[in-house]
Amino acid sequence: MEIINDINTDLVTLYRVVKLHLEEFIRYLKWILVARDEFERFKLENPETLTDIQKAVCFYFLLKSGYAARIDNPFLT
């Protein structure tokens, strides 16, 4: 038995989505453009209005696109 416990719920959500819904996660990422406008749009997303898969995609995209994986947004509280 493994237990994942992290203070960052977005990280736990990302792990759970990749574990249980990998195909859907990849489908969302497949068509996202890597652009500054997309990065800014994702930063402005309200996480309370998104599904877990959408939250995981936003979180992953911001981590991969941000400088040194440090960004200030609701996804990285």
C-alpha positions in Angstrom: 0.0 0.0 0.0 1.3 3.5 -0.9 0.0 6.7 0.6 0.4 10.0 -1.2 0.1 13.0 1.1 1.0 16.5 0.0 0.1 19.9 1.2 -0.4 20.9 -2.4 -3.8 19.5 -3.5 -3.1 20.4 -7.1 -0.1 18.0 -7.1 -2.2 15.2 -5.7 -4.9 15.9 -8.2 -2.4 15.8 -11.0 -1.1 12.4 -9.8 -4.6 11.0 -9.4 -5.6 12.2 -12.9 -2.5 10.7 -14.6 -3.0 7.5 -12.7 -6.7 7.1 -13.5 -7.4 9.2 -16.6 -4.2 9.3 -18.5 -5.8 9.1 -22.0 -8.1 12.1 -21.3 -5.2 14.1 -19.8 -3.1 13.5 -22.9 -6.0 14.4 -25.2 -6.3 17.8 -23.5 -2.6 18.5 -23.7 -2.3 17.4 -27.3 -3.9 20.5 -28.8 -2.6 23.1 -26.4 -0.3 25.7 -28.0 2.8 26.5 -26.1 2.5 30.3 -26.1 2.7 33.2 -23.7 -1.0 34.0 -24.3 -1.9 30.4 -23.3 0.3 30.6 -20.2 -1.4 33.9 -19.2 -4.9 32.4 -19.9 -4.1 29.4 -17.7 -2.9 31.6 -14.9 -6.2 33.4 -14.9 -8.4 30.3 -14.8 -10.5 29.9 -11.7 -9.7 26.4 -10.4 -13.1 26.2 -8.7 -14.9 26.1 -12.0 -12.8 23.3 -13.6 -13.0 19.5 -13.5 -10.1 17.5 -12.0 -8.8 16.7 -15.4 -8.9 20.4 -16.4 -7.2 21.4 -13.1 -4.4 18.8 -13.7 -3.9 20.0 -17.3 -3.6 23.6 -16.1 -1.3 22.8 -13.3 1.0 20.6 -15.5 1.0 23.2 -18.3 1.9 26.0 -15.9 4.7 24.0 -14.3 6.2 23.0 -17.6 5.9 26.5 -19.1 6.9 28.6 -16.1 10.4 29.7 -15.3 12.0 27.2 -12.9 8.5 25.8 -12.2 7.8 28.8 -10.1 4.6 30.7 -10.9 2.2 32.7 -8.8 -1.3 31.5 -9.4 -4.2 29.7 -7.7 -2.9 26.3 -8.8 0.3 26.6 -6.8 -0.9 27.7 -3.4 
